[in-house]
Amino acid sequence: MIYDYIIIGSGLGGLSAGLNLTLNSKKVLILEKNSLPGGATTTFKKGRFEFDTALYDLYNYGNSEHIGELQNIFNEYDLSIDGEVVPFNALINALDLKKPYEIKGNIEDFFIYLEHLKPGSITNLKKFLKVIKEIHDSILEIEKGVKVKNEYFLKYLDTNAYDALIDIGISKEIIPYLSFLWIQLGSPLNKLSFIDYAEFMYKIIFKKRVVLNIKNMELIFNMVNKYRDKHGKIIFNAEVVNINKNKDYVLVETKDQKEYKCKHLICDLMPRYVYKDLLKATPEINKLENARTIGANSLVVYLGLNKDCKTLGLKHYKYYNFNNLNSIINIKSMNSFYHSTFEAIVPNVVNEDVSPKNTTIMVLKTDYYGDAWAKVNKSNYHKLKEDLANNLIEQFERYFNIELKAYIEEIEIVTPFAFEKLTNNINGSMYGYMRKGYDNSINRLVSYEDEKDPNISFVGGSSLFGNGADNAIKSGYFITNKLLNKDDF
Ligand SMILES: Cc1cc2nc3c(=O)[nH]c(=O)nc-3n(C[C@H](O)[C@H](O)[C@H](O)COP(=O)(O)OP(=O)(O)OC[C@H]3O[C@@H](n4cnc5c(N)ncnc54)[C@H](O)[C@@H]3O)c2cc1C
C-alpha cells in the first residue's frame, strides 16, 4: 500500500499536518518513535504532581474577543482549547538594574511605565504598535501570495530588531525594557529579524496568550483522537532510521525493519537530522540549510513545592532574570554553564488547579548558546546536572528573595541530552534554528517554493515560522495547505 502522506513524528507540527490532511480525505500514516504522542509537548507524573513539559502559554489563539489565527485553525479541526487569556504578568530582573520591574495588567500600563522611565517616549511607542500591526497584516498577505506594498514592511524587511526600533524612534534606554522577551525568540536584538520580533510582539499584545486549563497530554490526545476519527493511522514505537526516495514513491524504514511507502513525506523533525541521519546524504543539504544556526538548548528544572504559591510569595506567572537587560551584551554570557539568565514559570498563579491543593508547580529554565554541552560526558554528567539545578534554584532565591529549597517535595532535572532523546533535535535544541539575519521567517516563506524538496516537507518548530507551539501548529496547517493545493493524486 502506498500512503498519500507519511508523517514522521507526532509533535504539534506533525499532528496538525495529520489533522489537515485527513480532513481533506488523504490516506495518512504517522510514525512516532516514542510510546506516546506529543514530542516536547507532554506530561509526566512524579509523586503527587503532574508536570507539563513544554506548553505553558499558547500564543496566537486568543479568546472570543481576540481571535488568533490558531483559533481559526482549531475550528477547522473541530477542536477547541480550554484555557484562559493571561494578562502580562511578569517580574523582570537584570544584574545591571537597581531593582526589578514588574509588568502587571495590560500593555498600556507598561507603556506608561516606559514613559516614566524616559519622558517623551509614548508617541513613538504608539508608532511601534502601528508598525507591528501593519507588519502583521503584510505577513498575512505574503502567506496568501499577495504582493506586499506596506512601507514599514518593505523598509524593515532586512533590518534587525535593534536598528528598526531605533529607526522607529524608541530610545536606546527604553529598548532593553521593551525587548526583554527576546529570550523567548532565541536571538539577541541585533541578530533577530525585526519582522519576526514585530510578529511576536503583535501576538502578545493584540492576541494575548492563553494558559491551558488542560494538561499538555490531554491537548495532544484530543488532537490524536480527532485525527483517528478521520481515519488517520498512527503507529507508536516506530522509529524511522532510513529514508529512500525514488521516482515513484518515498520508502521509509523503521528500526524494527518494517517498510512503509508514501507519495510525499512530511517530517516533524529538524531538517539537519533528516538529511544527516535519515537520508544519509549530507551533500543534499541545501545551501540555506548549511548556513543555518541551530538555536539554544536548555536545562529545565521542574519543582513540586509543598505550599501554595501565595504562602511561598510567588505572585507572578513569570519571572525573568538577565545577566544584563541588553540582549546583545547578555547573550555573550550564555555559552558558559554558570550564567545568570533564566526564567521561571508559576502556572498556579493563573490556574491553581494545576497541582494538588496547597502545592505549587514551578518550572525554571535556562538556555545555552554555543557548545557548552558538547564537553559533557558520562563521568561529569550527573554531578553537573545537579550542580546546575542547584545553582538555578539558589539564584532564583537570591534574586527574587523567595525561599524554595525548604519546600521542594519533587524535583526533575531535564538536560539538553534528554530533550535530544525525546525529539531527536540536534544538540537537544529547543529553539529550532535561530531566526537571524536573512534566515528569518519571511525569507523562509518567500524562498519556500525554490528551496523545497518535491518529495519531502518539514513542519514543526524547525520549520518556516520558527520555534514555539503556535508556530509548530501553524506550520502543519500551512505546509499541508500548500501541498493540498498542488497535489494531483
Ligand atoms: C521546557 C519548554 C517550554 C516550552 N514552553 C512553550 C510555551 O510556553 N509556549 C510555546 O508556544 N512553546 C513552548 N515551547 C516550545 C514548544 O513546545 C515546541 O516548539 C513544540 O512543541 C515543538 O513541536 P514540534 O512539532 O517541532 O515537534 P517535537 O515536539 O520536536 O516532536 C517531534 C516528534 O518527532 C518524533 N521523532 C523524532 N525522530 C523520530 C524518528 N526518527 N522516527 C519517528 N519519530 C521521531 C519525536 O519522538 C517527537 O514526538 C516549550 C518547549 C520546552 C522544551
The ligand as a Tripos MOL2 file, in Angstrom:
@<TRIPOS>MOLECULE
LIG
   53    58     1     0     0
SMALL
NO_CHARGES

@<TRIPOS>ATOM
      1 C1         10.5160   23.4980   28.5510 C.3       1 LIG1
      2 C2          9.8080   24.0110   27.3250 C.ar      1 LIG1
      3 C3          8.8700   25.0050   27.4820 C.ar      1 LIG1
      4 C4          8.1970   25.4790   26.3650 C.ar      1 LIG1
      5 N1          7.2200   26.4020   26.5530 N.ar      1 LIG1
      6 C5          6.4970   26.8260   25.4950 C.ar      1 LIG1
      7 C6          5.3960   27.7080   25.6800 C.ar      1 LIG1
      8 O1          5.0330   28.0560   26.8150 O.2       1 LIG1
      9 N2          4.7440   28.1610   24.5860 N.ar      1 LIG1
     10 C7          5.0880   27.7600   23.3180 C.ar      1 LIG1
     11 O2          4.4560   28.1970   22.3560 O.2       1 LIG1
     12 N3          6.0760   26.8770   23.1200 N.ar      1 LIG1
     13 C8          6.7880   26.4120   24.1760 C.ar      1 LIG1
     14 N4          7.8060   25.5030   23.9800 N.ar      1 LIG1
     15 C9          8.1310   25.1000   22.5910 C.3       1 LIG1
     16 C10         7.1550   24.0890   22.0070 C.3       1 LIG1
     17 O3          6.7650   23.1560   22.9630 O.3       1 LIG1
     18 C11         7.8160   23.3900   20.8320 C.3       1 LIG1
     19 O4          8.2550   24.3850   19.8970 O.3       1 LIG1
     20 C12         6.8640   22.4410   20.0790 C.3       1 LIG1
     21 O5          6.2740   21.5340   20.9730 O.3       1 LIG1
     22 C13         7.6570   21.7110   19.0210 C.3       1 LIG1
     23 O6          6.8070   20.8710   18.2930 O.3       1 LIG1
     24 P1          7.3020   20.0950   17.0070 P.3       1 LIG1
     25 O7          6.1400   19.9020   16.1160 O.co2     1 LIG1
     26 O8          8.5020   20.7730   16.4440 O.co2     1 LIG1
     27 O9          7.7080   18.6500   17.4820 O.3       1 LIG1
     28 P2          8.5900   17.9700   18.6080 P.3       1 LIG1
     29 O10         7.9610   18.2230   19.9140 O.co2     1 LIG1
     30 O11        10.0320   18.2770   18.4350 O.co2     1 LIG1
     31 O12         8.3110   16.4480   18.2460 O.3       1 LIG1
     32 C14         8.9970   15.7180   17.2800 C.3       1 LIG1
     33 C15         8.4500   14.2950   17.3170 C.3       1 LIG1
     34 O13         9.1350   13.5090   16.3660 O.3       1 LIG1
     35 C16         9.4180   12.2480   16.9410 C.3       1 LIG1
     36 N5         10.5800   11.6880   16.2550 N.ar      1 LIG1
     37 C17        11.8460   12.1860   16.2280 C.ar      1 LIG1
     38 N6         12.6460   11.4080   15.4600 N.ar      1 LIG1
     39 C18        11.8710   10.4000   15.0020 C.ar      1 LIG1
     40 C19        12.1250    9.2790   14.1760 C.ar      1 LIG1
     41 N7         13.3220    9.0480   13.6580 N.pl3     1 LIG1
     42 N8         11.1120    8.4260   13.9210 N.ar      1 LIG1
     43 C20         9.8630    8.6470   14.4250 C.ar      1 LIG1
     44 N9          9.5710    9.6940   15.2290 N.ar      1 LIG1
     45 C21        10.5620   10.5670   15.5060 C.ar      1 LIG1
     46 C22         9.6930   12.5580   18.3960 C.3       1 LIG1
     47 O14         9.5490   11.4140   19.1980 O.3       1 LIG1
     48 C23         8.6270   13.6120   18.6700 C.3       1 LIG1
     49 O15         7.4100   13.0410   19.0540 O.3       1 LIG1
     50 C24         8.4950   24.9880   25.0730 C.ar      1 LIG1
     51 C25         9.4390   23.9630   24.9170 C.ar      1 LIG1
     52 C26        10.0750   23.4680   26.0220 C.ar      1 LIG1
     53 C27        11.0130   22.3210   25.8160 C.3       1 LIG1
@<TRIPOS>BOND
     1     1     2 1
     2     2     3 ar
     3     2    52 ar
     4     3     4 ar
     5     4     5 ar
     6     4    50 ar
     7     5     6 ar
     8     6     7 ar
     9     6    13 1
    10     7     8 2
    11     7     9 ar
    12     9    10 ar
    13    10    11 2
    14    10    12 ar
    15    12    13 ar
    16    13    14 ar
    17    14    15 1
    18    14    50 ar
    19    15    16 1
    20    16    17 1
    21    16    18 1
    22    18    19 1
    23    18    20 1
    24    20    21 1
    25    20    22 1
    26    22    23 1
    27    23    24 1
    28    24    25 2
    29    24    26 1
    30    24    27 1
    31    27    28 1
    32    28    29 2
    33    28    30 1
    34    28    31 1
    35    31    32 1
    36    32    33 1
    37    33    34 1
    38    33    48 1
    39    34    35 1
    40    35    36 1
    41    35    46 1
    42    36    37 ar
    43    36    45 ar
    44    37    38 ar
    45    38    39 ar
    46    39    40 ar
    47    39    45 ar
    48    40    41 1
    49    40    42 ar
    50    42    43 ar
    51    43    44 ar
    52    44    45 ar
    53    46    47 1
    54    46    48 1
    55    48    49 1
    56    50    51 ar
    57    51    52 ar
    58    52    53 1
@<TRIPOS>SUBSTRUCTURE
     1 LIG1         1 GROUP 0 **** ****
